[in-house]
Every structure is written in structure tokens, then in C-alpha cells.
Amino acid sequence: MAAPKTREWQSTVSVWNVDDLDAADRELLREAHEAASKAYAPYSQFLVGGAVRLDNGVVVRGSNQENMAYPSGMCGERVAVFAAGAQHPGAVMQSVAIVSPSANAIAEAFMPCGGCRQVLVEAERRQGTPVRILLQVRDEEVAVSESALNLMPFAFEAHGLGS
């Protein structure tokens, strides 16, 4: 019997002290925290805010919106990305900050869910340039990924549909 082929995935993020980030990144994180303050999360108590910086200088915010009829709610970063696409079609998403001020958030494990990663990857592919992702829990260190694909290298692909 022949040995199987293998596929390996490695994702790397850099971890920054907030004070070492540039002013634009700190401002985007502040916008995401402001968005998180508007989250509706009565069931999970897990607040999430997202802020998208576009190439035209506009920042679009979103927060998670739960619904007792799971999965009818929506994650904060997805709300922000979809709002940016709907309100500013054609604008390039440069960076997305995703934060949670929640006491039950674990900094080392804080990542977008799979659905949100797929949305971020598709936005990146659609515009043809990477989207920088900043992740922060409360006021702790910030994990930075230079692309969405780095967080989900085996993302669902259109050519997987035979197109």
C-alpha cells in the first residue's frame, strides 16, 4: 500500500502590544470596541465588535446581533464586512479589527468563526488584495494576520463547484 500524500497548514499571527501599533490601527481597534458596546448578546453574553477600514478612509462598524432562534443572529465582523460591501460597493477593505470586551473571551483562542473566516477570505479574493485582520480581547495584546487566507487556507473555493 502506498503512503498517503499529506497537506500541511500553518497559520502565523504577530502579537503586538497596543502601544506599539500605529495610530491608524489603534483607531480601528477603538472603533471596533465602540461597535462592541452596541452588541446584542443576551444569550451568550459574548460581545463582539468589528470595524472595517476602507481605502477611501471610511470606517464601517458592526456588532454581533443574537436571536433566540439560533442561527438567525449574525457575528459582529460579518455585520461590518457586509455593511461595508453594501454601503461602499467597490471600495477596498484594507483592515478589519475584531474585538471582544467580554469577561468570558479568551485572548489566546479569540478568532473569527469559520463562517466569518470564509466571508473574509471571499472579500479578500473578490478585491484581489489581502485584508489585514486585527484581533483583540478587552485591552490585551493584539494578534495581527496579514491576510484572511492565512486564517483559513483551506477555504471553500469557487473552482470547487466545478466553475
VMD Tcl script that draws the C-alpha trace (Angstrom):
set ca {
  {0.00 0.00 0.00}
  {1.36 3.41 -0.97}
  {1.79 6.12 1.65}
  {-0.84 8.83 1.52}
  {0.01 12.35 0.47}
  {-0.19 14.95 3.19}
  {-1.26 18.56 3.28}
  {0.04 20.81 5.97}
  {-1.42 24.05 7.22}
  {0.38 26.60 9.31}
  {-1.05 29.94 10.29}
  {1.07 32.68 11.77}
  {-0.05 35.84 13.50}
  {2.11 38.51 15.03}
  {1.25 39.62 18.56}
  {1.58 43.29 19.42}
  {1.31 45.48 22.46}
  {-1.36 48.05 21.64}
  {1.05 50.94 22.24}
  {3.39 49.56 19.56}
  {0.73 49.69 16.83}
  {0.44 52.72 14.60}
  {-2.24 55.34 15.21}
  {-4.47 54.03 12.40}
  {-4.57 50.53 13.90}
  {-5.26 51.89 17.39}
  {-8.11 53.98 15.99}
  {-9.59 50.99 14.15}
  {-9.50 48.97 17.39}
  {-11.22 51.86 19.20}
  {-13.95 51.85 16.52}
  {-14.40 48.09 16.95}
  {-14.69 48.47 20.73}
  {-17.31 51.19 20.21}
  {-19.18 48.80 17.92}
  {-18.99 46.04 20.55}
  {-20.71 48.36 23.02}
  {-23.75 48.18 20.72}
  {-23.82 44.37 20.51}
  {-26.99 42.47 21.34}
  {-25.87 39.26 23.03}
  {-28.37 38.41 25.80}
  {-27.89 34.64 25.39}
  {-24.12 34.18 25.13}
  {-23.03 37.37 26.89}
  {-20.21 37.33 24.30}
  {-19.98 40.81 22.81}
  {-18.12 41.27 19.53}
  {-17.43 44.41 17.56}
  {-15.99 44.74 14.09}
  {-14.62 47.74 12.24}
  {-13.59 47.77 8.58}
  {-11.22 50.42 7.20}
  {-11.80 51.08 3.51}
  {-9.34 52.54 1.01}
  {-11.50 55.68 0.81}
  {-10.82 56.40 4.51}
  {-14.27 55.37 5.71}
  {-14.58 53.07 8.74}
  {-17.69 50.87 8.88}
  {-18.68 49.27 12.19}
  {-20.76 46.24 13.08}
  {-21.62 44.27 16.21}
  {-22.96 40.81 16.86}
  {-26.74 40.57 16.92}
  {-28.08 37.42 18.54}
  {-31.52 35.94 18.17}
  {-33.12 33.26 20.31}
  {-33.86 31.36 17.09}
  {-30.25 30.29 16.55}
  {-28.67 30.62 13.96}
  {-30.67 33.68 12.96}
  {-28.19 36.07 14.56}
  {-25.04 37.44 12.96}
  {-21.42 37.82 14.08}
  {-20.01 41.33 14.56}
  {-17.29 41.09 11.94}
  {-19.72 39.75 9.35}
  {-22.14 42.61 10.05}
  {-19.30 45.10 9.48}
  {-18.00 43.42 6.31}
  {-21.46 43.08 4.78}
  {-22.36 46.68 5.70}
  {-19.13 47.92 4.11}
  {-19.88 45.99 0.92}
  {-23.49 47.20 0.81}
  {-22.77 50.84 1.64}
  {-19.48 51.25 -0.27}
  {-19.51 48.85 -3.23}
  {-16.17 48.73 -4.99}
  {-14.20 50.14 -2.04}
  {-11.24 48.01 -0.99}
  {-11.22 46.66 2.56}
  {-7.75 47.36 3.92}
  {-8.09 46.22 7.54}
  {-10.68 44.64 9.82}
  {-10.47 44.93 13.60}
  {-12.42 42.32 15.58}
  {-12.68 42.72 19.34}
  {-14.46 41.37 22.38}
  {-14.65 43.20 25.70}
  {-16.37 40.19 27.28}
  {-15.08 38.65 30.51}
  {-15.60 35.15 29.04}
  {-13.38 35.81 25.98}
  {-10.02 34.03 25.98}
  {-7.32 36.07 24.24}
  {-5.24 33.11 23.01}
  {-8.30 31.46 21.46}
  {-10.08 34.54 20.06}
  {-10.59 34.06 16.32}
  {-13.41 34.61 13.85}
  {-15.70 31.61 13.46}
  {-15.38 29.51 10.31}
  {-18.27 31.28 8.60}
  {-16.72 34.68 9.24}
  {-13.32 33.48 8.06}
  {-14.92 32.29 4.81}
  {-16.63 35.68 4.35}
  {-13.34 37.50 4.98}
  {-11.49 35.23 2.52}
  {-14.10 35.80 -0.17}
  {-13.96 39.57 0.36}
  {-10.18 39.36 0.02}
  {-10.38 37.32 -3.17}
  {-13.10 39.50 -4.67}
  {-10.99 42.64 -4.28}
  {-7.72 40.95 -5.25}
  {-5.72 42.23 -2.25}
  {-5.16 40.91 1.28}
  {-7.27 42.14 4.18}
  {-5.28 42.74 7.36}
  {-7.03 41.30 10.43}
  {-6.54 42.67 13.98}
  {-7.90 40.64 16.91}
  {-8.17 41.88 20.49}
  {-9.82 40.79 23.71}
  {-10.52 43.60 26.16}
  {-7.40 45.84 26.26}
  {-4.95 42.96 25.91}
  {-2.35 42.31 23.21}
  {-3.40 42.38 19.58}
  {-2.97 39.42 17.22}
  {-2.44 40.55 13.62}
  {-2.83 38.44 10.49}
  {-1.64 39.97 7.23}
  {-4.43 38.23 5.32}
  {-7.72 36.45 5.87}
  {-6.49 33.44 3.89}
  {-3.74 32.99 6.50}
  {-6.53 32.22 8.99}
  {-8.31 29.76 6.67}
  {-6.02 28.32 3.98}
  {-8.45 25.51 3.11}
  {-11.27 27.96 2.40}
  {-14.15 26.94 0.17}
  {-13.24 27.82 -3.43}
  {-15.43 28.62 -6.41}
  {-13.45 26.15 -8.52}
  {-14.59 23.52 -6.01}
  {-18.03 23.99 -7.58}
  {-16.65 22.99 -10.97}
  {-16.52 26.56 -12.28}
}
mol new
graphics top color blue
foreach p $ca { graphics top sphere $p radius 0.5 }
foreach p [lrange $ca 0 end-1] q [lrange $ca 1 end] { graphics top cylinder $p $q radius 0.2 }
display resetview
